Amino acid sequence: MKNLSTIWFIKEPIDPEHKEYVLLDYLKSISKNINSKNCYPILRAVSKIIKSLNEFKKNNKIGETIISQLTDSEKSYLKNFNFANLDREKKESILTIIESSLETLYEYSEIFLDMLKNEESKIKIFKVQSKFNLEKEDPVNSGILIIRNMVNDKIIPYYWQGGVTLKTENGNKKICVLKKIILKNSRYSMNYEFIYHEILDAFSIEKNVSPELYVIEIYEDFDENSDIYKLAKERFIETIT
């Protein structure tokens, strides 16, 4: 599968016809073997390109989030690029490229969105209330997560901590950290409340703390390299944040 730089539309040659060919060639490449199992990473890649186009359309420059993900050579190219200094013809060409590319990408991404909705329908995320996990008045930013394979009843428990500060070259960033917990029995056998109690015993956590409990049920067989597993964790992080 080919890759397409998120700043491809401002690289030379800045020609609408050429850029249309480059974009269609990229979309043809990623479409060859697409199915519901691999649609998520493809949709993410397309979404990054769309985001970059929209940010440039609004601000006439590449956004900081996109810049942080560029290669050194791409960053070097941006240092010497200034939209305001371009001649009128090149400015109009870039704006034309952006509009036509967004139209193509939005139509194309509908295919992936339908597949993605099908995958997301196999994921169920919910909070479990129990006597070990009483409702708290103050907002909680950590807890226990149980991911369950509904085909073979295997469970993967985590301790999650939100609001963790990560230092990057573009400043501090708040992230959610998931720390895997090892249990002697990794199969669902009793109920979630019982498993929650077992996790608290196995995990090095103060006994007077009762973290919130969330469960993800995935109605498809998967392993930890599966896209649906990665998708489920990302959807969980979106849920708690």
Number of C-alpha atoms within 10 A of each C-alpha: 12 9 10 16 14 22 19 17 26 25 15 9 11 17 16 20 10 13 22 16 11 15 17 13 14 15 20 13 14 16 16 9 10 15 12 16 14 17 23 22 14 16 19 13 15 20 16 15 21 20 17 23 26 18 15 19 15 9 9 16 18 20 15 11 12 15 17 13 11 15 11 11 8 16 15 11 13 17 8 7 14 10 14 10 9 11 9 10 9 17 17 13 16 21 18 13 21 22 13 13 20 16 11 15 17 13 10 15 18 12 14 23 15 13 19 20 12 13 22 16 10 14 19 16 18 13 11 13 14 15 8 16 17 11 12 10 6 6 7 12 15 19 18 22 28 22 21 24 21 18 12 13 16 17 21 19 22 20 21 20 16 17 13 13 13 11 10 9 6 10 8 11 11 11 14 17 16 18 12 15 17 13 16 8 11 14 15 17 12 8 8 17 16 13 20 24 14 14 22 19 13 13 15 9 13 9 8 6 11 21 21 23 22 22 19 23 19 23 18 16 15 17 12 9 8 12 18 26 20 15 16 21 17 11 17 19 15 10 10 12 11
